[in-house]
């Protein structure tokens, strides 16, 4: 099966195809970090408080990007990296972030050490 058939032709599909090509087993649970960006620290803090109440997102952290000055909330979830689920999670986080002037900036899996 070609990667085109296995993964949709979009940004998430490309990431998943690259991960599969790198030998990552996409049928297993992984800790996936979702990145939500905010211009204002207080908006990032409000988002972190709201999303931390959700059992789906038990781990969050805020950090300031030294290059851009933007505040980044990283929300980590243990899940199977499925294309549909990833898109749904991004939309879910943005439903909290958008009213607080935040926006999604993708997701990633930390490399195993």
GUVO-113816 format. One record per residue: residue number from 1; residue in three letters; chain; x, y, z of N, C-alpha, C in turn. Coordinates in steps of 0.1 Angstrom, whole numbers, plus 5000, padded with zeros to 4 digits. Example, Ala and Ser with C-alpha at 12.3 -4.5 7.8 and 13.67 -1.06 7.14 Angstrom:
ATOM     k     r   c   n.xx   n.yy   n.zz   ca.xx   ca.yy   ca.zz   c.xx   c.yy   c.zz
ATOM     1   ALA   A   5132   4943   5078    5123    4955    5078   5132   4967   5078
ATOM     2   SER   A   5128   4978   5071    5137    4989    5071   5129   5000   5079
END
This chain:
ATOM     k     r   c   n.xx   n.yy   n.zz   ca.xx   ca.yy   ca.zz   c.xx   c.yy   c.zz
ATOM     1   UNK   A   5008   4988   5000    5000    5000    5000   5009   5012   5000
ATOM     2   UNK   A   5006   5022   4991    5014    5034    4991   5011   5043   5002
ATOM     3   UNK   A   5020   5052   5005    5017    5062    5016   5005   5071   5012
ATOM     4   UNK   A   5004   5074   4999    4992    5082    4995   4979   5076   4998
ATOM     5   UNK   A   4978   5063   4997    4966    5056    5000   4964   5054   5015
ATOM     6   UNK   A   4975   5053   5022    4974    5050    5036   4972   5063   5044
ATOM     7   UNK   A   4977   5074   5040    4976    5087    5047   4970   5098   5038
ATOM     8   UNK   A   4960   5105   5043    4954    5116    5035   4965   5126   5031
ATOM     9   UNK   A   4962   5133   5020    4972    5143    5014   4969   5157   5021
ATOM    10   UNK   A   4974   5158   5034    4973    5170    5041   4985   5170   5051
ATOM    11   UNK   A   4986   5181   5059    4997    5182    5068   4998   5171   5078
ATOM    12   UNK   A   4987   5167   5084    4988    5156    5093   4991   5143   5086
ATOM    13   UNK   A   4986   5141   5074    4989    5129    5067   5004   5128   5063
ATOM    14   UNK   A   5009   5139   5059    5024    5140    5056   5032   5137   5069
ATOM    15   UNK   A   5028   5142   5080    5036    5139    5092   5035   5124   5096
ATOM    16   UNK   A   5023   5119   5095    5022    5104    5098   5030   5096   5088
ATOM    17   UNK   A   5030   5099   5075    5037    5092    5065   5052   5093   5069
ATOM    18   UNK   A   5057   5104   5072    5071    5106    5076   5075   5098   5088
ATOM    19   UNK   A   5066   5097   5098    5068    5090    5110   5069   5075   5107
ATOM    20   UNK   A   5059   5070   5099    5059    5056    5095   5072   5052   5087
ATOM    21   UNK   A   5076   5061   5079    5088    5059    5071   5101   5058   5080
ATOM    22   UNK   A   5100   5066   5091    5111    5066    5101   5111   5054   5110
ATOM    23   UNK   A   5101   5045   5108    5100    5033    5116   5092   5034   5129
ATOM    24   UNK   A   5084   5045   5131    5076    5046    5143   5063   5038   5141
ATOM    25   UNK   A   5060   5030   5150    5048    5021    5150   5036   5029   5153
ATOM    26   UNK   A   5028   5033   5143    5016    5041    5145   5004   5034   5150
ATOM    27   UNK   A   5006   5021   5153    4994    5014    5158   4995   5013   5174
ATOM    28   UNK   A   5006   5018   5179    5009    5018    5194   5005   5032   5200
ATOM    29   UNK   A   5003   5032   5213    5001    5044    5220   5014   5052   5221
ATOM    30   UNK   A   5013   5065   5219    5024    5074    5220   5019   5087   5228
ATOM    31   UNK   A   5029   5093   5234    5025    5106    5240   5027   5117   5229
ATOM    32   UNK   A   5015   5123   5226    5015    5133    5215   5014   5147   5222
ATOM    33   UNK   A   5022   5156   5218    5022    5170    5223   5014   5178   5212
ATOM    34   UNK   A   5004   5185   5217    4997    5195    5209   5001   5209   5213
ATOM    35   UNK   A   5004   5217   5203    5009    5231    5206   4999   5241   5203
ATOM    36   UNK   A   4996   5249   5213    4986    5260    5212   4993   5273   5215
ATOM    37   UNK   A   4992   5283   5206    5000    5295    5208   4991   5307   5212
ATOM    38   UNK   A   4997   5316   5220    4990    5328    5225   4999   5340   5225
ATOM    39   UNK   A   4994   5351   5221    5002    5364    5222   5004   5368   5237
ATOM    40   UNK   A   4993   5366   5245    4993    5371    5258   4994   5360   5269
ATOM    41   UNK   A   5003   5362   5279    5005    5352    5289   4992   5348   5296
ATOM    42   UNK   A   4984   5359   5299    4971    5356    5307   4962   5347   5299
ATOM    43   UNK   A   4961   5349   5286    4953    5340    5277   4958   5326   5277
ATOM    44   UNK   A   4971   5324   5277    4977    5311    5278   4974   5304   5291
ATOM    45   UNK   A   4974   5312   5302    4972    5307    5315   4957   5303   5316
ATOM    46   UNK   A   4948   5311   5311    4934    5308    5311   4931   5295   5304
ATOM    47   UNK   A   4937   5293   5292    4936    5281    5284   4941   5269   5292
ATOM    48   UNK   A   4952   5270   5298    4958    5259    5306   4949   5255   5317
ATOM    49   UNK   A   4943   5265   5324    4934    5262    5335   4922   5254   5330
ATOM    50   UNK   A   4916   5259   5319    4904    5253    5313   4907   5239   5308
ATOM    51   UNK   A   4918   5237   5300    4920    5224    5294   4925   5214   5305
ATOM    52   UNK   A   4931   5218   5315    4936    5209    5326   4924   5203   5333
ATOM    53   UNK   A   4912   5209   5333    4900    5203    5339   4896   5191   5332
ATOM    54   UNK   A   4900   5189   5319    4896    5178    5311   4904   5166   5313
ATOM    55   UNK   A   4898   5154   5315    4905    5142    5318   4913   5138   5306
ATOM    56   UNK   A   4910   5142   5294    4917    5139    5282   4931   5145   5281
ATOM    57   UNK   A   4933   5156   5288    4945    5164    5288   4951   5166   5301
ATOM    58   UNK   A   4956   5156   5308    4961    5157    5321   4974   5164   5323
ATOM    59   UNK   A   4982   5165   5312    4995    5172    5313   4996   5184   5304
ATOM    60   UNK   A   4998   5196   5310    5000    5208    5302   5012   5215   5308
ATOM    61   UNK   A   5018   5223   5299    5028    5232    5304   5028   5245   5295
ATOM    62   UNK   A   5032   5256   5301    5033    5269    5294   5048   5272   5293
ATOM    63   UNK   A   5052   5277   5281    5065    5282    5280   5065   5294   5270
ATOM    64   UNK   A   5075   5303   5271    5076    5314    5262   5086   5311   5252
ATOM    65   UNK   A   5083   5313   5239    5093    5311    5228   5103   5322   5229
ATOM    66   UNK   A   5115   5318   5230    5126    5328    5231   5128   5336   5218
ATOM    67   UNK   A   5124   5330   5207    5126    5336    5194   5115   5345   5190
ATOM    68   UNK   A   5102   5341   5193    5091    5349    5189   5084   5357   5200
ATOM    69   UNK   A   5086   5353   5212    5080    5359    5224   5065   5355   5226
ATOM    70   UNK   A   5061   5345   5217    5047    5339    5218   5047   5329   5230
ATOM    71   UNK   A   5036   5329   5237    5034    5319    5247   5028   5306   5241
ATOM    72   UNK   A   5034   5295   5245    5030    5282    5240   5025   5273   5251
ATOM    73   UNK   A   5013   5268   5249    5008    5258    5259   5010   5244   5252
ATOM    74   UNK   A   5017   5235   5258    5019    5222    5253   5010   5212   5261
ATOM    75   UNK   A   5001   5206   5254    4992    5197    5260   4995   5183   5255
ATOM    76   UNK   A   4998   5174   5265    5003    5160    5261   4992   5150   5264
ATOM    77   UNK   A   4990   5142   5254    4980    5131    5255   4985   5118   5250
ATOM    78   UNK   A   4983   5107   5257    4987    5094    5253   4976   5088   5244
ATOM    79   UNK   A   4979   5086   5232    4969    5081    5222   4976   5075   5210
ATOM    80   UNK   A   4968   5067   5203    4973    5062    5190   4973   5073   5180
ATOM    81   UNK   A   4984   5076   5172    4984    5087    5163   4976   5084   5150
ATOM    82   UNK   A   4963   5084   5152    4953    5082    5141   4950   5095   5134
ATOM    83   UNK   A   4950   5096   5121    4947    5108    5113   4934   5115   5118
ATOM    84   UNK   A   4924   5108   5118    4911    5114    5122   4911   5119   5136
ATOM    85   UNK   A   4916   5111   5145    4916    5115    5160   4925   5127   5162
ATOM    86   UNK   A   4936   5128   5155    4945    5139    5156   4938   5152   5152
ATOM    87   UNK   A   4931   5151   5140    4923    5163    5136   4912   5167   5145
ATOM    88   UNK   A   4906   5157   5151    4895    5160    5161   4901   5166   5173
ATOM    89   UNK   A   4913   5162   5178    4919    5168    5190   4923   5182   5187
ATOM    90   UNK   A   4929   5184   5175    4933    5198    5172   4920   5207   5172
ATOM    91   UNK   A   4909   5203   5166    4897    5211    5166   4892   5213   5180
ATOM    92   UNK   A   4893   5203   5188    4888    5204    5202   4896   5214   5210
ATOM    93   UNK   A   4909   5214   5209    4918    5223    5216   4915   5238   5211
ATOM    94   UNK   A   4914   5239   5198    4911    5252    5192   4898   5258   5197
ATOM    95   UNK   A   4888   5249   5200    4875    5254    5204   4876   5261   5218
ATOM    96   UNK   A   4886   5257   5226    4890    5264    5238   4899   5276   5236
ATOM    97   UNK   A   4908   5274   5227    4919    5284    5224   4914   5297   5217
ATOM    98   UNK   A   4906   5294   5206    4901    5305    5198   4895   5317   5205
ATOM    99   UNK   A   4885   5314   5214    4879    5325    5222   4889   5333   5231
ATOM   100   UNK   A   4901   5327   5233    4911    5333    5241   4922   5339   5233
ATOM   101   UNK   A   4919   5341   5220    4929    5346    5210   4941   5337   5208
ATOM   102   UNK   A   4939   5324   5210    4949    5314    5207   4946   5306   5195
ATOM   103   UNK   A   4956   5299   5190    4955    5291    5178   4964   5279   5179
ATOM   104   UNK   A   4960   5268   5172    4967    5256    5172   4979   5257   5163
ATOM   105   UNK   A   4990   5251   5167    5003    5251    5159   5008   5237   5157
ATOM   106   UNK   A   4998   5228   5155    5002    5214    5152   5005   5205   5164
ATOM   107   UNK   A   5012   5194   5161    5014    5184    5171   5027   5177   5168
ATOM   108   UNK   A   5032   5169   5178    5044    5161    5175   5046   5150   5186
ATOM   109   UNK   A   5055   5141   5182    5058    5130    5192   5073   5132   5195
ATOM   110   UNK   A   5076   5132   5208    5090    5133    5212   5097   5121   5208
ATOM   111   UNK   A   5109   5122   5203    5117    5110    5199   5121   5102   5212
ATOM   112   UNK   A   5120   5089   5210    5124    5081    5221   5139   5082   5223
ATOM   113   UNK   A   5143   5082   5236    5158    5083    5239   5164   5070   5242
END
